[in-house]
């Protein structure tokens, strides 16, 4: 997500000012022009994310449709268009990342007569050449020449259910796409945007404590609509939250399955119990939607022989990493190495569903090798139940 808290923006709750950049070089360009520029280490720096930027000013003698396009094969371009009198905190500041296709930026909208600042920037800290193209269609008595009407602003609705958030808005008849904007609530420390195409709704699973402002704009060739109503939401604590999942657990397995060639594994390192076993321990750490699960079978002292070769195995513990979705999660570990001079691979995956102070699901392990005469490929599965301890 692009952070723009130090330049200039005001859309209800988003405010920043460009007065700190008064000493930057400002190049005047005409309303129909092409500039070949380059972001380099000698340019002004956007303080919020340390990206480089070039500043241009275009002056419109009358109102009409102003189109600015920034194209580059070297950088992920990012455009900002704002009134020259930025300290007036105008609500007309516009940003764009990739509406020009690929990593190119495009802003096209109706503007009144006056001077406007164009900020040629990059999404991340990058240097390289770019082409900036500015074109302008003046208004006639019937409106901009050849331009359709700017869309009306959508009406946004936000609903939540557990960890799920749904944003929906009404379809605007002459809109060709929509952009969804979001920022952390309540500090709006950054502003992110998602090109929604012609979708008029989106539903996502978040995490306990997630809190955001949301707004939507409609767009067509004439420009952007005004912003919709700005709505905020907070995912409150609930019984289906995984916030309390971090901790220590014991587990037991049942309904085991064994398939494939497993003879060598049984002879060398204890068979299927070396990974799953009938019981063992789990240590869980959760951060937002990310989860780390450490698993150790009580029947797996042989795993110590794999350490040093497999970085995900420590003192008999296997480290799995994954993500949380609502009150369920998935985590996995997979690694290949060498054992006794031959290739050897270990994999372990599990899913889980929270049930009070416990969780349960499926656990699956794979072990394979190319030991001469064996070509081991063993698959082990089981259901499991984990209980806090």
Secondary structure as GFF3:
##gff-version 3
##sequence-region A 1 389
A	DSSP	beta_strand	9	10	.	.	.	ID=ss1
A	DSSP	beta_strand	15	16	.	.	.	ID=ss2
A	DSSP	three_ten_helix	19	21	.	.	.	ID=ss3
A	DSSP	beta_strand	26	29	.	.	.	ID=ss4
A	DSSP	beta_strand	33	39	.	.	.	ID=ss5
A	DSSP	beta_strand	44	46	.	.	.	ID=ss6
A	DSSP	beta_strand	51	60	.	.	.	ID=ss7
A	DSSP	beta_strand	64	71	.	.	.	ID=ss8
A	DSSP	beta_strand	77	83	.	.	.	ID=ss9
A	DSSP	three_ten_helix	86	88	.	.	.	ID=ss10
A	DSSP	beta_strand	94	96	.	.	.	ID=ss11
A	DSSP	beta_strand	105	111	.	.	.	ID=ss12
A	DSSP	beta_strand	114	122	.	.	.	ID=ss13
A	DSSP	beta_strand	128	140	.	.	.	ID=ss14
A	DSSP	beta_strand	143	144	.	.	.	ID=ss15
A	DSSP	beta_strand	156	161	.	.	.	ID=ss16
A	DSSP	beta_strand	164	169	.	.	.	ID=ss17
A	DSSP	beta_strand	177	184	.	.	.	ID=ss18
A	DSSP	beta_strand	192	197	.	.	.	ID=ss19
A	DSSP	beta_strand	201	205	.	.	.	ID=ss20
A	DSSP	beta_strand	211	220	.	.	.	ID=ss21
A	DSSP	beta_strand	223	224	.	.	.	ID=ss22
A	DSSP	beta_strand	231	234	.	.	.	ID=ss23
A	DSSP	beta_strand	247	261	.	.	.	ID=ss24
A	DSSP	alpha_helix	263	269	.	.	.	ID=ss25
A	DSSP	three_ten_helix	271	274	.	.	.	ID=ss26
A	DSSP	beta_strand	279	287	.	.	.	ID=ss27
A	DSSP	beta_strand	290	297	.	.	.	ID=ss28
A	DSSP	three_ten_helix	301	306	.	.	.	ID=ss29
A	DSSP	beta_strand	313	314	.	.	.	ID=ss30
A	DSSP	beta_strand	317	325	.	.	.	ID=ss31
A	DSSP	beta_strand	328	339	.	.	.	ID=ss32
A	DSSP	beta_strand	342	355	.	.	.	ID=ss33
A	DSSP	beta_strand	358	369	.	.	.	ID=ss34
A	DSSP	beta_strand	377	388	.	.	.	ID=ss35
###
